């Protein structure tokens, strides 16, 4: 091995510098400052000379021994004998003893003439220094250099440590004397320094070599002190393409080896992956190990907590060929989190990081967001309640989860169902706007419901929720409102959707309408919509008739009545306006399309009232027509349990009652009742007479003729409409003799219109035609004159004349009646 030499010390006029060297290379001169004392010698410190040092520099390794220069022009100057060796070459040398022996043992022994040396190296068998284990522990334990107290024996310690280093680590191994931490800054990267024991106090913050250590405190220390083979670490480094150059690398390799060979543990595997990624930046190096690590940690992810997932957020892993299994496992794990409240702090941090590129790297963010999105498809997930908790903890977290959730109505509904009853308004002020940004009006309403009182919540919802066919958001805003609250809000805000919602709610909570009076148009709309949903809600107000009357009073005034309610009431019992004041004025104000419904209901009500009342009022014309057309009219008139006087009073109150219908009623009545009281008969007759119903009178006459003598009082009221013959025959009233003769005369004129001699009647009865008035008179005049003759006893006798007439008209009842009457034929 080729070795150059150089001597450094006081140079006249320049201080410390290169005095001589075996080479003309400028390198020897350039390292002169590094071969001086590191700092001024502290007062009272004498046991520092000589000391050895070694360090790599620009492809060379410098090994030197430094002495106090007692012959210098000023104190504190040193002489240094240095060997300069090719760095790659010396790293293959296991034992530095052969080189140390080439250094001058004293200042006087430094050669005057320097030449290049050719040295044969061979393994040494030097005795292990007593403090080797302590030094190994110190080196393996600390980030900075290990501190060895005492200069004596330092050369042996360094030689022993060098022997246990592998070549790549020897390239960076540096050592020297130090008088205190301040002089370390001039030469960073020192592995170990020696220091006079008097300066122990200066190294309180450093790891001092403990020569009493009996065993290595770590595998790295065991390697450094020769108690353990470095092969496992070297193999691992080789697999990863790592050239470990410093002792810190050994610690990392030790740690990595422990992690990759231990029982699978999520946290340990994550650390191993980080170490591997830090060691190896090329995907093709250590590919098999990397793949195994990915598979192993992916298998542990399903059991990982949210807190364990968080450290993965800064994993980039460019040196891993395939990380898909890992991120797929993370995504799946996030989707299966139970989102318990106890983990909210970690969950919020996870959400915030997933949405912020400054807090997490893309692969982790994508996996987390994918998992959250998947959780958003699960109805039974604890995610939904957690989202509302997060809204009070972090706006960023809430924004992140809302953004990643699937946009469908089903997702929104799950969120609404999980909404709490109360949210801290000061903490969730941004929540409604974030939900609106997502397009979730229903969830927006649910948030408002938890933040404020119902009226304020609905008022705010209406500002954003303007779709007339969308009520879910309003329902959500009112989810904590009582039915009474809802009615109050509706009456205040007067929104049509609220009206319909109130109507819907009234179906299951009819009591909410008990207090309405319908003086307000919105109240009318609510009631109308409620009736439309359930017709039985016409009686929801505590006094439905009074409430209806209020509506119709507005209608009668021409304003303030809701047409929809008027229409709805038309299909309810309240369409019966029998008892309403000023009913007659309303018919012209009712919508034509529904007026008939009111009239029909009122007609039925009027009939019911009439049947149950002692006095029946005459309906106005519109109602009378409806009553007459009502099927209930016939039922009422034919109901045997209803007193006849009441039924007759009903007919009497209906001026337009049809005679033919009455005759039908009369026939049914007479079949139904075998005998009428005198009072009922009189009432019946009075009615028939007042209406001048001839057919009805004839019907009564016929019934009397059939021995319904109970009808006599009825016909007596109709006497003015009966002929003398009818009154006489039916014994309604007894006619006078004059009336009888007048009736006889009228009958004779009917039967023999040309006079008494027509068809020789007069002569056939025994009279003389010559006694009759002249033929120039008409038949009626001639009969009138003939009747005077008969009354005064002229021939023929009246009895004979009637006998002949009865023979001519044998079926004529009038003639038979006259022939039996003594006022006509006299007594025999």
VOGU-3710 file (C-alpha; in Angstrom, 3 decimals, decimal comma):
1> xxxxxxxxxx> 0,000/0,000/0,000  1,451/3,403/-1,022  1,698/5,850/1,833  2,788/9,489/1,629  4,236/11,363/4,612  4,028/14,968/5,741  5,232/16,977/8,694  3,444/20,026/10,060  4,526/22,589/12,609  5,681/26,151/13,033
11> xxxxxxxxxx> 6,573/27,723/9,716  8,525/30,933/9,925  6,311/33,902/9,320  3,165/31,845/8,829  2,421/30,020/12,058  1,322/26,402/11,752  1,740/24,893/8,307  3,267/22,219/6,117  6,972/21,862/6,716  7,718/19,002/4,372
21> xxxxxxxxxx> 6,082/16,109/2,551  6,940/13,142/0,419  4,693/14,365/-2,353  4,419/17,518/-4,343  0,640/17,344/-4,270  -1,096/20,425/-2,946  -3,293/18,176/-0,847  -0,688/17,930/1,913  -0,600/21,695/2,284  -4,400/22,036/2,192
31> xxxxxxxxxx> -4,932/19,939/5,289  -2,460/21,806/7,497  -5,190/23,581/9,543  -6,731/20,214/10,400  -3,435/19,009/11,832  -2,972/21,826/14,350  -4,374/21,803/17,864  -8,176/22,014/17,751  -8,139/24,844/20,262  -5,930/26,505/22,819
41> xxxxxxxxxx> -4,772/24,211/25,582  -6,782/24,940/28,723  -4,856/26,285/31,659  -3,423/23,544/33,834  -3,963/20,780/31,261  -0,739/18,992/30,406  -1,577/15,355/29,720  -2,607/15,684/26,113  0,604/15,100/24,120  1,118/13,103/22,096
51> xxxxxxxxxx> -2,244/12,133/20,569  -3,327/10,458/17,350  -5,945/11,560/14,918  -7,505/10,260/11,717  -9,997/11,626/9,194  -11,059/11,234/5,547  -10,604/14,129/3,128  -10,903/14,426/-0,644  -10,374/10,740/-1,407  -7,598/10,299/1,126
61> xxxxxxxxxx> -7,416/9,188/4,687  -5,046/11,072/6,991  -3,577/9,311/9,999  -1,357/11,466/12,279  0,351/11,780/15,631  0,742/15,233/17,157  3,305/16,394/19,717  3,817/19,536/21,751  6,582/21,567/20,051  8,761/22,589/22,973
71> xxxxxxxxxx> 11,227/24,298/20,673  8,809/26,636/18,957  9,082/30,398/19,100  5,882/30,643/21,072  3,843/28,404/23,342  1,031/26,142/22,177  2,688/25,157/18,895  2,696/21,502/17,822  4,513/19,140/15,535  2,499/16,587/13,571
81> xxxxxxxxxx> 3,696/13,601/11,636  1,003/12,513/9,162  0,489/9,594/6,813  -1,655/10,201/3,731  -3,277/7,065/2,303  -5,719/6,391/-0,508  -9,177/6,250/1,092  -10,380/3,153/-0,741  -7,169/1,375/0,061  -7,105/2,059/3,784
91> xxxxxxxxxx> -10,750/1,028/4,125  -9,678/-2,482/3,197  -7,069/-2,493/5,961  -8,445/-4,169/9,049  -5,617/-3,292/11,432  -4,252/0,239/11,736  -1,355/-0,906/13,914  0,979/-1,225/10,940  0,295/2,395/10,040  0,487/3,720/13,560
101> xxxxxxxxxx> 3,941/2,135/13,864  5,068/4,222/10,875  4,312/7,413/12,776  7,054/9,011/14,847  6,939/7,931/18,456  8,221/11,333/19,607  8,841/14,779/18,250  12,525/14,035/17,988  11,838/10,867/16,027  10,101/12,714/13,213
111> xxxxxxxxxx> 12,223/11,992/10,124  14,065/14,887/8,559  13,695/13,471/5,078  10,322/12,150/4,014  9,725/9,580/1,368  6,828/7,604/0,014  6,307/4,371/1,883  5,176/1,006/0,530  3,627/-0,924/3,387  2,412/-4,488/3,510
121> xxxxxxxxxx> -0,684/-4,839/5,665  -1,757/-7,922/7,557  -4,378/-8,746/10,233  -3,265/-7,984/13,729  -3,951/-9,742/17,006  -3,678/-6,861/19,427  -5,172/-7,220/22,867  -8,608/-5,644/23,209  -8,553/-2,382/25,168  -10,419/-2,368/28,461
131> xxxxxxxxxx> -12,756/0,402/27,378  -13,704/-1,068/23,976  -17,161/-2,180/25,152  -17,780/1,176/26,819  -16,700/2,986/23,652  -18,949/0,758/21,520  -21,921/1,491/23,776  -21,185/5,217/23,679  -20,827/5,274/19,890  -24,010/3,264/19,331
141> xxxxxxxxxx> -26,025/5,330/21,780  -25,288/8,935/20,833  -25,824/11,139/17,814  -22,617/13,117/18,401  -19,096/11,815/19,069  -18,309/9,527/21,981  -16,057/11,111/24,586  -13,089/9,134/25,917  -11,464/10,554/29,023  -7,648/10,334/28,786
151> xxxxxxxxxx> -5,371/10,429/25,802  -3,399/7,405/26,895  -4,503/4,229/25,133  -6,622/6,143/22,621  -4,607/4,719/19,748  -5,350/1,147/20,856  -9,053/1,904/21,240  -9,292/3,436/17,776  -7,441/0,484/16,301  -9,868/-1,947/17,944
161> xxxxxxxxxx> -12,918/0,006/16,787  -11,529/0,274/13,240  -11,118/-3,454/13,073  -14,860/-3,962/13,756  -16,065/-1,447/11,186  -16,880/-2,577/7,661  -15,125/-0,778/4,804  -17,855/1,691/3,915  -18,086/2,853/7,518  -14,309/3,329/7,731
171> xxxxxxxxxx> -14,605/5,919/4,981  -16,268/8,318/7,391  -14,593/7,309/10,640  -12,821/10,291/12,225  -11,171/10,757/15,609  -8,875/13,215/17,409  -8,213/15,155/20,589  -10,746/17,702/21,853  -10,557/20,259/24,636  -14,316/20,928/24,753
181> xxxxxxxxxx> -17,568/20,859/22,793  -16,815/24,232/21,197  -13,963/22,898/19,084  -16,118/20,099/17,631  -17,846/22,559/15,346  -14,677/23,002/13,332  -14,701/19,331/12,300  -18,211/17,836/12,196  -18,585/14,108/11,715  -16,153/13,007/14,406
191> xxxxxxxxxx> -16,991/9,557/15,742  -14,930/9,595/18,909  -12,605/12,059/20,618  -10,227/11,798/23,523  -9,957/14,538/26,080  -7,810/15,110/29,184  -9,541/13,730/32,228  -9,336/17,120/33,924  -11,937/18,364/31,395  -14,632/15,817/32,309
201> xxxxxxxxxx> -17,030/18,549/33,462  -17,143/20,047/29,970  -18,790/16,900/28,583  -21,836/16,654/30,823  -24,188/16,605/27,814  -22,240/13,991/25,893  -21,959/10,264/26,172  -18,685/9,535/27,938  -17,032/6,161/27,453  -17,525/4,023/30,536
211> xxxxxxxxxx> -14,621/1,622/30,778  -16,534/-0,394/33,364  -19,188/-1,519/30,843  -19,197/-5,277/30,799  -21,531/-5,948/27,926  -22,818/-4,415/24,754  -26,049/-2,535/25,297  -27,334/-3,034/21,772  -26,653/-5,165/18,712  -24,914/-2,173/17,136
221> xxxxxxxxxx> -22,610/-1,855/20,114  -21,984/-5,592/19,967  -20,861/-5,235/16,352  -18,608/-2,286/17,224  -16,915/-4,168/20,019  -16,638/-7,372/18,011  -19,088/-9,415/20,060  -21,521/-9,879/17,179  -21,155/-10,388/13,478  -22,156/-7,502/11,272
231> xxxxxxxxxx> -23,238/-9,879/8,514  -27,036/-9,601/9,063  -26,757/-5,849/8,870  -24,395/-5,958/5,905  -26,713/-8,319/4,053  -29,656/-6,055/4,750  -27,707/-3,017/3,591  -26,562/-4,857/0,482  -30,155/-5,898/-0,341  -31,254/-2,301/-0,085
241> xxxxxxxxxx> -28,266/-1,010/-2,030  -27,179/0,942/1,011  -23,574/1,930/1,658  -23,578/2,517/5,404  -20,861/5,088/6,069  -21,509/6,316/9,575  -22,306/4,636/12,844  -25,775/6,174/12,744  -26,423/4,022/9,670  -25,484/0,984/11,712
251> xxxxxxxxxx> -28,053/1,951/14,299  -30,669/2,286/11,571  -29,768/-1,055/10,095  -29,892/-2,641/13,513  -33,292/-1,129/14,105  -34,519/-2,135/10,668  -33,233/-5,671/11,109  -35,006/-5,946/14,429  -38,236/-4,603/12,947  -38,289/-6,826/9,888
261> xxxxxxxxxx> -37,420/-9,970/11,825  -39,746/-9,440/14,784  -43,372/-10,506/15,208  -45,707/-8,422/13,067  -46,715/-5,217/14,793  -48,318/-2,330/12,971  -46,238/0,427/14,516  -42,975/-1,504/14,115  -43,738/-2,359/10,513  -44,518/1,263/9,769
271> xxxxxxxxxx> -41,166/2,265/11,239  -39,475/-0,416/9,157  -41,078/0,882/5,996  -39,938/4,394/6,779  -36,388/3,178/7,373  -36,340/1,179/4,167  -37,682/4,117/2,208  -35,053/6,346/3,771  -32,239/3,889/3,019  -33,209/2,910/-0,496
281> xxxxxxxxxx> -34,471/5,403/-3,038  -34,544/3,014/-5,979  -37,548/0,773/-6,521  -35,545/-2,076/-8,011  -33,336/-2,380/-4,911  -34,700/-4,515/-2,109  -37,904/-5,058/-4,084  -38,633/-8,390/-2,447  -38,129/-7,021/1,053  -40,240/-3,994/0,263
291> xxxxxxxxxx> -43,060/-6,112/-1,111  -42,979/-8,315/1,976  -43,151/-5,299/4,241  -46,090/-3,868/2,300  -47,971/-7,153/2,517  -47,213/-7,540/6,216  -48,318/-4,076/7,218  -51,368/-4,298/4,950  -52,369/-7,391/6,912  -52,099/-5,392/10,152
301> xxxxxxxxxx> -54,059/-2,357/8,953  -57,528/-3,879/9,585  -56,753/-3,898/13,314  -55,152/-0,445/13,352  -56,740/2,416/15,237  -57,413/5,817/13,794  -54,482/7,153/15,782  -52,196/4,559/14,206  -53,314/5,540/10,726  -52,386/9,167/11,247
311> xxxxxxxxxx> -48,565/8,728/11,135  -48,947/7,233/7,675  -50,112/10,566/6,251  -46,586/11,617/5,216  -45,692/8,306/3,565  -44,645/8,823/-0,033  -42,662/5,599/-0,572  -41,207/6,403/-3,995  -38,749/3,543/-3,585  -41,537/0,963/-3,300
321> xxxxxxxxxx> -42,657/-0,496/-6,613  -46,216/-1,235/-5,467  -47,956/0,311/-2,495  -51,479/-0,430/-3,715  -52,100/-3,243/-1,168  -51,212/-0,874/1,656  -53,445/1,981/0,549  -56,275/-0,403/-0,311  -56,051/-1,768/3,219  -56,092/1,753/4,647
331> xxxxxxxxxx> -59,145/2,637/2,576  -60,945/-0,485/3,736  -59,969/0,133/7,363  -61,279/3,685/7,284  -64,550/2,441/5,819  -64,902/0,044/8,768  -64,055/2,465/11,583  -66,756/2,599/14,242  -66,314/6,388/14,573  -66,680/6,235/18,349
341> xxxxxxxxxx> -66,887/9,488/20,258  -63,842/8,520/22,314  -61,747/8,737/19,129  -63,113/12,081/17,944  -59,839/13,913/18,491  -57,991/11,461/16,262  -60,836/11,273/13,760  -60,963/15,042/13,419  -57,213/15,131/12,855  -57,576/12,403/10,233
351> xxxxxxxxxx> -60,309/14,344/8,435  -58,413/17,607/8,517  -55,318/15,953/7,105  -57,282/14,172/4,388  -58,477/17,500/3,051  -55,222/19,446/3,295  -52,307/18,760/0,967  -50,044/20,573/3,416  -50,859/18,034/6,123  -50,785/14,763/4,204
361> xxxxxxxxxx> -49,491/13,253/1,007  -51,766/12,289/-1,905  -51,761/8,494/-1,537  -52,837/8,615/2,095  -55,435/11,304/1,438  -56,904/9,337/-1,450  -57,154/6,183/0,662  -58,753/7,968/3,607  -61,249/9,830/1,462  -62,089/6,628/-0,376
371> xxxxxxxxxx> -62,735/4,856/2,912  -64,911/7,677/4,179  -66,857/7,640/0,939  -67,430/3,901/1,316  -68,564/4,396/4,906  -71,009/6,926/3,517  -72,806/4,093/1,719  -73,410/2,146/4,936  -76,685/2,803/6,735  -75,609/1,289/10,032
381> xxxxxxxxxx> -72,285/3,099/10,217  -71,502/5,202/13,274  -70,335/7,823/10,810  -73,609/9,733/10,723  -73,719/10,701/14,390  -69,993/11,333/14,340  -70,344/13,868/11,528  -72,566/16,060/13,693  -70,127/15,787/16,605  -67,301/16,837/14,335
391> xxxxxxxxxx> -69,293/19,860/13,222  -68,781/21,308/16,712  -65,121/20,321/16,874  -63,701/21,409/13,535  -65,069/23,248/10,555  -62,306/21,789/8,399  -63,171/18,241/9,462  -66,876/18,749/8,834  -66,178/20,317/5,470  -63,916/17,412/4,558
401> xxxxxxxxxx> -66,415/14,690/5,395  -69,321/16,455/3,717  -67,256/16,919/0,582  -66,320/13,249/0,371  -69,741/11,747/1,114  -71,766/10,379/-1,825  -74,090/13,115/-3,112  -77,323/11,072/-3,248  -80,580/11,734/-1,415  -80,140/8,496/0,526
411> xxxxxxxxxx> -76,887/9,720/2,018  -78,447/13,013/2,994  -81,367/11,239/4,625  -79,047/9,135/6,781  -77,318/12,307/7,917  -80,648/13,958/8,705  -81,825/10,963/10,721  -78,699/11,161/12,875  -78,937/14,916/13,468  -78,837/15,846/17,167
421> xxxxxxxxxx> -81,492/17,855/18,932  -79,043/20,584/19,903  -75,875/22,059/18,400  -73,705/24,839/19,797  -74,558/27,656/17,399  -71,288/29,484/17,986  -69,305/26,401/16,991  -71,308/25,347/13,940  -72,016/28,692/12,322  -70,516/27,501/9,033
431> xxxxxxxxxx> -72,339/24,162/8,944  -75,496/25,314/7,095  -73,508/26,942/4,305  -71,349/23,838/3,882  -74,465/21,688/3,570  -75,932/24,094/1,041  -72,738/23,891/-0,967  -73,304/20,130/-1,115  -76,851/20,775/-2,315  -78,368/19,187/0,790
441> xxxxxxxxxx> -81,352/21,361/1,660  -82,857/18,768/3,977  -79,672/18,413/6,011  -79,459/22,212/6,014  -82,877/22,288/7,663  -81,867/19,654/10,211  -78,814/21,708/11,156  -80,921/24,839/11,588  -83,372/22,898/13,754  -80,536/21,981/16,104
451> xxxxxxxxxx> -79,151/25,516/16,146  -82,205/27,688/16,780  -85,888/27,884/17,667  -88,384/26,517/15,122  -89,577/29,855/13,773  -86,084/31,173/13,194  -85,005/27,856/11,705  -87,858/27,833/9,197  -87,363/31,485/8,350  -83,709/30,826/7,522
461> xxxxxxxxxx> -84,608/27,668/5,599  -87,123/29,543/3,453  -84,434/31,972/2,345  -82,537/29,129/0,686  -85,210/26,500/0,075  -87,339/28,014/-2,674  -88,488/24,983/-4,663  -92,248/24,918/-4,305  -92,384/21,142/-4,602  -89,702/20,570/-1,967
471> xxxxxxxxxx> -90,813/20,303/1,649  -88,258/17,899/3,118  -85,991/20,772/4,138  -88,818/22,549/5,919  -89,841/19,358/7,694  -86,232/18,987/8,830  -86,132/22,580/10,081  -89,299/21,875/12,081  -88,265/18,429/13,301  -88,222/19,571/16,948
481> xxxxxxxxxx> -91,340/21,744/16,726  -94,608/20,749/18,402  -97,765/20,732/16,268  -98,789/24,004/17,905  -95,367/25,474/17,116  -95,768/24,455/13,521  -99,181/26,072/13,224  -97,888/29,284/14,782  -94,914/29,366/12,404  -97,183/28,738/9,436
491> xxxxxxxxxx> -99,562/31,536/10,397  -96,620/33,892/10,852  -94,707/33,085/7,668  -97,676/32,220/5,415  -95,706/29,974/3,084  -97,875/27,648/0,999  -95,607/24,673/1,671  -95,978/25,232/5,393  -99,729/25,337/4,901  -99,683/21,933/3,238
501> xxxxxxxxxx> -97,322/20,545/5,863  -99,643/21,746/8,621  -102,504/20,037/6,863  -100,530/16,816/6,690  -99,591/17,028/10,354  -103,184/17,694/11,371  -104,133/14,235/10,126  -102,251/12,689/13,048  -102,536/15,681/15,401  -106,030/17,093/14,819
511> xxxxxxxxxx> -105,943/18,856/18,179  -103,549/21,417/16,704  -106,494/22,934/14,817  -108,774/23,190/17,832  -108,070/26,863/18,336  -108,422/28,147/14,790  -111,176/30,664/14,060  -110,419/31,226/10,371  -110,373/34,968/10,673  -106,988/34,684/8,965
521> xxxxxxxxxx> -106,696/33,523/5,361  -103,752/31,255/6,199  -105,784/29,510/8,886  -108,418/28,864/6,263  -105,830/27,365/3,919  -104,485/25,072/6,631  -107,968/23,836/7,485  -108,799/23,369/3,815  -105,675/21,323/3,183  -106,276/19,240/6,298
531> xxxxxxxxxx> -109,822/18,433/5,185  -108,445/17,527/1,783  -106,138/14,981/3,436  -108,776/13,651/5,836  -112,388/14,680/5,430  -113,136/14,028/9,093  -111,006/17,036/10,053  -113,963/19,301/9,330  -114,652/19,014/13,066  -111,061/19,689/14,177
541> xxxxxxxxxx> -111,832/23,254/15,394  -113,375/23,341/18,848  -116,450/25,000/17,340  -116,476/23,993/13,680  -119,827/25,606/12,874  -118,782/28,938/14,302  -115,491/28,679/12,432  -117,319/27,889/9,210  -119,679/30,789/9,796  -116,678/33,086/10,076
551> xxxxxxxxxx> -115,445/31,917/6,681  -118,856/32,350/5,075  -119,226/35,770/6,642  -116,057/36,784/4,804  -117,480/35,202/1,679  -120,673/37,183/2,031  -118,639/40,376/2,236  -116,882/39,459/-0,979  -113,363/39,229/0,483  -111,196/37,294/2,924
561> xxxxxxxxxx> -112,569/33,828/2,190  -110,327/31,112/0,793  -112,030/29,464/-2,158  -110,232/26,210/-1,442  -111,792/26,010/2,016  -115,229/26,814/0,631  -114,696/23,945/-1,785  -113,432/21,597/0,930  -116,329/22,353/3,264  -118,745/21,531/0,460
571> xxxxxxxxxx> -117,803/17,868/0,918  -118,360/17,854/4,684  -121,331/18,027/7,043  -120,575/21,734/7,376  -122,004/22,195/3,889  -125,379/22,153/5,668  -126,117/25,853/6,100  -129,522/25,353/7,723  -128,630/27,215/10,893  -126,398/29,899/9,422
581> xxxxxxxxxx> -127,587/33,499/9,716  -128,360/35,372/6,499  -128,257/32,127/4,600  -130,286/33,498/1,716  -127,591/36,074/0,915  -124,868/33,453/0,599  -126,129/31,479/-2,358  -125,127/34,107/-4,873  -121,613/34,332/-3,386  -120,862/30,629/-3,382
591> xxxxxxxxxx> -118,841/29,346/-6,357  -121,165/27,919/-8,969  -119,161/24,698/-9,042  -119,867/24,016/-5,377  -123,137/25,803/-4,731  -125,120/22,665/-5,561  -123,199/20,715/-2,918  -124,084/23,284/-0,294  -127,698/23,352/-1,461  -128,006/19,575/-1,347
601> xxxxxxxxxx> -126,493/19,397/2,117  -128,602/22,294/3,330  -131,735/20,771/1,809  -131,065/17,591/3,728  -130,379/19,593/6,862  -133,486/21,696/6,367  -135,608/18,561/6,038  -134,036/17,075/9,152  -134,710/20,281/11,040  -138,255/20,406/9,711
611> xxxxxxxxxx> -138,947/16,836/10,788  -137,657/17,555/14,277  -139,147/20,999/14,667  -142,579/22,143/15,687  -142,389/25,051/13,264  -141,215/24,778/9,677  -139,905/27,888/7,962  -140,283/28,527/4,285  -136,934/28,182/2,491  -135,601/30,752/0,095
621> xxxxxxxxxx> -136,134/29,928/-3,599  -132,641/28,456/-4,125  -133,032/26,157/-1,175  -136,620/25,267/-2,054  -135,510/23,978/-5,436  -132,819/21,904/-3,717  -135,316/20,516/-1,204  -137,733/19,571/-3,951  -134,924/17,776/-5,817  -133,662/16,034/-2,721
631> xxxxxxxxxx> -134,228/12,308/-2,429  -134,588/12,911/1,274  -137,839/14,751/0,706  -139,762/11,650/-0,289  -138,248/9,738/2,619  -139,234/12,465/5,032  -142,797/12,608/3,731  -143,241/8,853/3,768  -141,745/8,301/7,211  -144,669/7,026/9,272
641> xxxxxxxxxx> -142,976/7,924/12,541  -143,065/11,579/11,582  -146,337/13,220/12,591  -148,587/13,958/9,653  -148,940/17,540/10,718  -145,161/17,901/10,339  -145,120/16,310/6,941  -147,973/18,486/5,770  -146,207/21,532/7,204  -143,147/20,644/5,102
651> xxxxxxxxxx> -145,252/20,561/1,955  -146,979/23,764/2,978  -143,590/25,506/3,284  -142,682/24,543/-0,278  -144,767/26,688/-2,619  -143,373/24,935/-5,697  -144,312/21,461/-4,517  -145,655/19,562/-7,518  -149,319/18,481/-7,370  -148,632/15,142/-9,012
661> xxxxxxxxxx> -145,948/14,401/-6,431  -148,384/15,392/-3,719  -151,054/13,070/-5,093  -148,515/10,255/-4,912  -147,717/11,252/-1,334  -151,457/11,410/-0,571  -152,113/7,955/-1,912  -149,191/6,579/0,109  -150,470/8,393/3,159  -153,974/7,015/2,830
671> xxxxxxxxxx> -152,628/3,530/2,396  -150,348/4,036/5,372  -152,988/5,548/7,653  -156,388/3,902/7,930  -157,897/6,919/9,587  -156,880/10,538/9,922  -157,660/12,657/12,899  -159,998/15,531/12,284  -157,122/17,969/12,880  -154,887/16,213/10,359
681> xxxxxxxxxx> -157,739/15,994/7,859  -158,489/19,676/8,248  -154,755/20,525/7,787  -154,684/18,306/4,715  -157,746/19,883/3,226  -156,526/23,386/3,977  -153,236/22,649/2,179  -154,955/21,190/-0,873  -157,433/24,036/-1,030  -154,708/26,677/-0,672
691> xxxxxxxxxx> -152,794/25,180/-3,580  -156,042/24,673/-5,657  -154,923/21,135/-6,420  -157,910/19,704/-8,278  -156,312/16,301/-8,758  -155,711/16,048/-5,052  -159,297/17,109/-4,352  -160,555/14,514/-6,751  -158,378/11,947/-5,039  -159,951/12,861/-1,720
701> xxxxxxxxxx> -163,382/12,635/-3,227  -162,652/9,228/-4,625  -161,345/8,050/-1,282  -164,393/9,388/0,507  -166,592/7,642/-1,983  -164,696/4,489/-0,994  -165,913/5,040/2,546  -162,921/6,988/3,865  -165,215/9,090/5,941  -162,261/10,447/7,913
711> xxxxxxxxxx> -161,550/12,632/4,882  -164,774/14,571/5,211  -163,083/17,346/7,245  -160,446/17,616/4,534  -162,994/17,945/1,743  -164,993/20,376/3,778  -161,968/22,692/3,481  -162,165/22,168/-0,280  -165,908/22,661/-0,595  -165,538/25,759/-2,743
721> xxxxxxxxxx> -163,769/23,624/-5,326  -166,538/20,958/-5,406  -169,630/20,939/-7,529  -173,038/20,921/-5,898  -173,430/17,378/-7,007  -170,076/16,412/-5,359  -170,907/18,143/-2,096  -174,442/16,674/-2,214  -173,395/13,144/-3,122  -170,511/12,977/-0,689
731> xxxxxxxxxx> -172,482/14,729/1,990  -169,784/17,255/2,351  -172,447/19,868/2,849  -176,274/19,781/2,302  -177,320/21,861/-0,730  -180,471/24,018/-0,661  -183,562/23,164/-2,717  -182,589/25,891/-5,129  -179,112/24,427/-5,503  -180,614/20,988/-6,090
741> xxxxxxxxxx> -183,006/22,236/-8,839  -180,132/24,190/-10,384  -178,044/21,016/-10,430  -180,963/19,098/-11,950  -181,312/21,791/-14,625  -177,589/21,658/-15,454  -177,683/17,873/-15,781  -180,752/18,025/-18,048  -179,005/20,565/-20,280  -175,989/18,269/-20,515
751> xxxxxxxxxx> -178,047/15,214/-21,457  -180,690/16,878/-23,653  -178,995/19,995/-24,998  -181,846/20,972/-27,444  -184,457/21,173/-24,745  -187,068/19,065/-22,940  -188,676/17,823/-26,156  -185,382/16,442/-27,403  -186,003/12,844/-28,408  -189,652/13,319/-27,261
761> xxxxxxxxxx> -188,501/13,224/-23,641  -191,252/15,514/-22,431  -194,057/13,646/-24,151  -192,700/10,239/-23,198  -192,888/11,288/-19,580  -196,598/12,197/-20,018  -196,282/15,875/-20,807  -197,402/17,902/-23,793  -194,819/19,451/-26,008  -197,164/22,263/-26,664
771> xxxxxxxxxx> -196,742/23,385/-23,086  -193,061/23,977/-23,670  -191,508/27,352/-24,617  -191,029/28,124/-28,281  -188,540/26,303/-30,339  -186,778/29,535/-31,215  -185,104/29,587/-27,773  -181,914/27,636/-27,040  -181,977/24,407/-25,107  -180,774/25,900/-21,807
781> xxxxxxxxxx> -183,478/28,587/-21,870  -186,158/26,130/-22,714  -184,987/23,813/-19,862  -184,953/26,729/-17,445  -188,605/27,495/-18,336  -189,530/23,820/-18,164  -188,048/23,495/-14,670  -190,340/26,258/-13,446  -193,270/24,348/-14,846  -192,159/21,177/-13,110
791> xxxxxxxxxx> -191,644/22,918/-9,750  -195,140/24,359/-9,909  -196,799/21,005/-10,568  -197,271/21,002/-14,331  -197,247/17,726/-16,150  -195,501/15,533/-16,537  -194,701/14,783/-12,893  -191,019/15,235/-12,008  -190,867/11,636/-10,833  -192,058/10,378/-14,233
801> xxxxxxxxxx> -189,694/12,645/-16,113  -186,735/11,379/-14,083  -187,863/7,762/-14,615  -187,746/8,251/-18,386  -184,375/10,058/-18,131  -182,987/7,236/-15,996  -184,179/4,781/-18,603  -182,395/6,785/-21,277  -179,222/7,095/-19,173  -179,295/4,155/-16,857
811> xxxxxxxxxx> -175,718/4,661/-15,697  -176,068/8,305/-14,746  -175,586/8,617/-10,982  -176,809/12,189/-10,912  -180,187/11,220/-12,321  -180,528/8,459/-9,771  -179,626/10,937/-7,016  -182,251/13,412/-8,216  -184,879/10,676/-8,506  -184,409/9,818/-4,831
821> xxxxxxxx> -184,411/13,336/-3,465  -187,746/14,471/-1,985  -186,913/18,121/-2,636  -187,060/17,190/-6,323  -189,682/14,436/-6,621  -191,653/15,184/-3,451  -193,272/12,733/-1,096  -195,709/10,081/-2,259
//
